[in-house]
Amino acid sequence: MANNITLTIVKPGAYRKGHIGPILNMINEAGFRIIAMKLIKLSTRQAEEFYAIHRSKPFYESLVEFMSSGPIVAAILQKENAVEDYRKLIGATNPENAEEGTIRKKYAQSLEMNAVHGSDSNENAELEADFFFAKSERTDCM
């Protein structure tokens, strides 16, 4: 199961611009199943905790501020090789370097406001999924 899930977050900027539907459509068209999803607003503390791995980096404070600035959509996606396939679908973190047709190329505003989060490893996918969702909130579709 570890390589079959990934976590995505539609970030506040993409939410404000009304990109949730098109982004979810791209996810569905790429063969992912959404097994858990919620619309929430992170508190500053929650954003600090979720992005704690970046605490020493210069962008940490602005990332926390951005991620707690408005609603987000968090979802667990399921598919064979979910992390790798989703990373390809979303594109490079910097939308200027992202391939045409990727989520970030289409919907990101900037490097910092890059539309979506995607887990970077199977281990982090599990940890991140657990951060947002109890096991009882998930529907295993495979």
N, C-alpha and C positions, 0 to 999 in steps of 0.2 A: 504493500500500500504506500510506502514511503515515497516511491517515485511516481505516484499517480495523482498527487494533489499539489497545488500551489495556491498561494494567497494573492489576491489582487486588491488594490484599493483604488477607487476612482477618487482622485484628490479634489480638494475644495475648488480649485480653479476650473477644472473640467465640470464639476457639479454646477457651479455658477453659470457657466456658459451653455448649459443644457446638453452636454455631451454624453450623459449616462446611457441613454437609449442606443445611440450609434456605437458606443464602445461595447456595450453588452451584446449588441448584434454581431460585431466583429468576433467577439469571444465565442458566441454560439456557432457562427459560420466556420470557425476554425476547429470545431469538433469538441470543444470543452463542454462539460456539464457543470452547471452551478449546483453545488450540493449544500450550500449555506450562503445566505446573503442578508445584510442589514444596512439600513441607513442610520448613521449616528453622527454626533458631533463630539470629537475628542476634546477632553479637557487638556489644559496645558500639561498637567501631570501625566496623563495617559500618553500624550505625544512624546513627552520626555522619556517615559518608560519604553515605549515601542522603538524609538530611535536611539536608545542608550548606547548602542554599538558605535554611533557616530559622535558621541559626546566630546571627544577631543578634536574634532574636525572644525574648521572655521565656519562651515555652513550650518552647524548644529542648531544654534539659536534661531536663525531665520527659518530653518526647516520646521522646528517645533512651532514657531509662531504661525507659519503658513498652514501646517497640518491641523492646528487647532482654531483656524480662522473661520471655518464654516463646515457644513455637513460633508461627510464622505460616504461612499458606498464600499463596504468591505465584503468580499466574497471568497469562498473556497471553490476553486475550480478543479475538476477531476478529468483526467485523461492519461493515457499511457505517456510517459516522459513529460509530465505536465510542466515541470520547472523549465526544462530546456525549450520545449515548444512555446511556452508562454513568453519566455525571454525573446525568442525570435519574433513573435507576434507584436510585442510592444516596441521593440527597437532599442537603439542606444539611449542611454540616460539623457544625453544632450540631443535634443530634437534636430539640431543642425547636422548631426552625424548619423541620424537614424535613416534607415532605408525607406524609400518611397513605399507607401501602402501600410506602414506600421502605425500602430496606435499613437505613439509619441510624435511621429512625423505629421500625422493628420491633426492631432488635438492638443499637443503641448504648446504652452506659451513661451517657455524658456527652460533652461537647464534645471532651475530650481522648481519651476511650476510645470513639471513634465507630464501632467495628466494622470498617470497611473503608477502605482507601485507594483512590483512583481517580486516574489521570493527569488533569492539568488542561489539557493541550494535546497536539496531535499530536507536536510536537517532544519534549516530556517523556515521552510514551508510548514513543517509540523509545529514549530515553536510559534510562528506567527498566526497560524490557524487557531492554536490554543489560546492565544492572546485575545482574540475576538469572539471565539465560539466555544461553547460547551459541547461536549460530545452529543448531548441530547438535541442540539440545534442543527445537527448535520443529517443529511439524507444520503446514504451511500447508494449511488446509482449503478455501480459496476458489479 
